[in-house]
Amino acid sequence: MSQTREELSLELKKHIVEYLNLLDIKPEEINDDTPLFGPDLGLDSIDSVELIVLLDREYGVKINNPTEGRTILVDVNTIVDYILANKK
Amino acid sequence: MYITDLRSISPQKTYTNEFLKGELVHHDGIIFNVTEPDYMELIPRGLLRRMGKAVRMGVGTGLPLIQNNKNIDGILMGTANGGLENCIDFLNQIVEYDEGMLTPTNFVQSTPNAIAGQLALMDQNRGYNTTYTNGGHAFENTLLDALLLFEEGNAKKLLIGGIEEISNYNYNIDFLADHYKEVAVGNFDLIDSLTKGSVCGEGSNMFIVESEASQYYAKIEDVEQLTFPKEEDIELCVKSILERNNIQHNEIDTLMLGMNGDIDHNVWYEHVSEQLFPDTNVLTFKHLVGEYRTCTSFAVWLSAHILNGERSFMSSIEKRKIENKPIQHILIYNHFDEVNHSFILLKK
């Protein structure tokens, strides 16, 4: 049975919390449209590389073009869109 | 050089000074983990979440010292293994992902100089920045480098320290090398234990040292290192360190020995305390913090407080007490695994 968008979104949030070791943040506390690099989560450029590694390892999805990354790594919604469009 | 400020994170409550008031932490196992403070008020959340234990402890001890002491000319650290947990994670990833995509955090934190580097970044300190990683002499080399920098007039104030973390990897490897006991003893029975092996410790001990000071905890006079020495080399080394510093043999009133509960290691300490200095006070420290390669940094931290007159904990570290021998000079003698031997001389 294929994964729904909601299930994929929650799974992605769990991976984000684990990979980035976000202290005191639970996956369900991250809204789908919360900017990842805004004041709420406070991610930085090293985290963007961690997210690229996460997508490659967990979903087999690569981001090869750095310019492309700016439009993909905006929030959970945009990443889920990219995974659904590119997952093999 | 003069110790003008100091901090410690150790298996005792040294960060919050309860230890200095005489409150001791009892450890019954083979592994003595540090009592870590709440770093949240000190380290920004975004940095803290990326730090491994060694870096976290190092920044936790070094940052308050940097904040309280301006115009530091350099940062010198000693750590035999650095952030080994992150290092092994990174190496495992190289194998697991077939040299593919690797996470940057594990790499950044895996290098031993991440601690000194992180402290320099947080302080915007562009001065001398060096990390020594040579096993049981890593901290001694930071002392030697600091002494040389002061002697040559290249610095006036430095942050120096020794840091080591316990990781599963180094514990397992050292356990297989018979470094640790097979059956645990309580830490206050450790020094008189009659079995092989010691207990595994960790910690971060840091100091602000200055070339000149009117108010200070203690003065570090000298440091000497020996590798694979013979018994006579130890005697020559003691003679040399006393002569070089114009100190008479009977002026050494106190020895701080690195006795670690390993019956095979005691012969060296007994030689120094029974043959070379039979009439001195003898103190020990590894039953408080365990054995690790840069634990002489804790011995220096402890000695500095003793020479500063803080002695509520003395009954827990005295192995031999000589009446009418006030503590003015402390000679620390330590060896790691009978390979790296060192002497550190401190004065009131």
Interface residues (C-beta under 8 A of the other chain):
Chain A: Y19 L20 N21 L22 L23 G42 D44 I46 V49 E50 I52 V53 D56 R57
Chain B: R45 G46 L48 R49 R50 Y97 G100 M101 L102 T103 P104 T105 V108
